[in-house]
Amino acid sequence: MSDLMTGTCTYDELVNKYANFHVPAARLYVNGKDVVQELELDIRSVDITLSLNTESTAVIRLVNLYDRESRSFDSKVKNKLKLGTVVEVGIGYMSEIQKVLKGYVAALGAEFGENTCLVVTVADVRRLMMTGGVHHVLHVVDNYSDAVQTILDQYSSLCTAEIDATSDQLDRPLSQQSTDYDFITRELIGRGRCEREFFVSGDTVYFRESCKEKESICTMEFGRELLQFSVETGYVDLQVNVTGYNQQEQNIVTATATVKQVEAQSSVLANTPVHNIVDPEADTQDKADLRAKAYAGGRQALGKSGRGTCVGLPELIPGRFVEIVMLEELANQKYYISSVTHRMDQDGFFTEFEAGGGN
């Protein structure tokens, strides 16, 4: 799975790899074994939603398992995919399947009708981190990344961690009074304590520098693999001021960052609007600069968005760039993928994606 985070490909390579995108297929792996073939499962549809900012899920609908006389689903399948089972989900074509999600069976349900389905929902580790309750913990660590490593060690059955170490030197224990997910995403990243992004891809959870993999997965051409695309760039003009206080040196610390979506835009106001942030934890110049930069970057990213639909491509994942070409100057650029939905049903296999922060 890690190859998806670093690999690149051309359209011709994808055509050869997936035999011209014929015969879509999906797989479920339990303990490394393909249970679709083992149990001869009939998959009616698969919806895999991969996200940079929240949990990723796969919803699989299985048909021809319901016995109307006994009024029950096949017990072998229910036992194999019981709640809590660790599952890897693969999607692609008969020529090659790519694993895109590792998680656990978070829900098991049924849809009764003309095509009665057993519905299996697989969620990644972030759902556990969100629903595991509020933790009251003091992390005695040297830096923020050490605290993240301590938390993620608890979830080793579902993922391996890839962490970019932070250079801060903490002079007191770090207090956690929230869920593991909120602590990392809101208390550490959201408040600008460290400039990192936190997400899961395949079987790896990342706490890393933002937009770290600069190279595009591929170049997508409208009318070829790219079937539909829309883009919007919003007006952003803002100055961010951060004020903190260094108790050791007894002085005020300030930092400033400006946000402008494009240099060619016209200024609506005579003076650039200012957003002031008072942060007691910004007690050094580096911390204040980081806080200002993090807030400014977040506002700029919200001002640009793209949305597209293409033929089914397992290679498209959040946390990577994709380059759009053969449209118009407004749209032809690199985009950072924030979410992907792989959908496979009787109509075929298509991938929808959302992206922002083109550069």
Beta strands, then each sheet from edge to edge (+ up, - down):
strand 1: 24-30
strand 2: 33-34
strand 3: 42-51
strand 4: 57-63
strand 5: 66-67
strand 6: 72-73
strand 7: 86-93
strand 8: 96-111
strand 9: 117-123
strand 10: 135-139
strand 11: 160-163
strand 12: 174-178
strand 13: 197-201
strand 14: 204-208
strand 15: 216-221
strand 16: 226-233
strand 17: 237-246
strand 18: 251-260
strand 19: 274-278
strand 20: 304-311
strand 21: 321-325
strand 22: 334-345
strand 23: 348-356
sheet 1: 2+ 1- 7+ 8- 9+ 4- 3+ 22- 21+ 15+
sheet 2: 2+ 1- 7+ 8- 9+ 4- 3+ 22- 23+ 20- 16+
sheet 3: 5+ 6-
sheet 4: 10+ 12-
sheet 5: 11+ 14+ 13-
sheet 6: 18+ 17- 19-
end
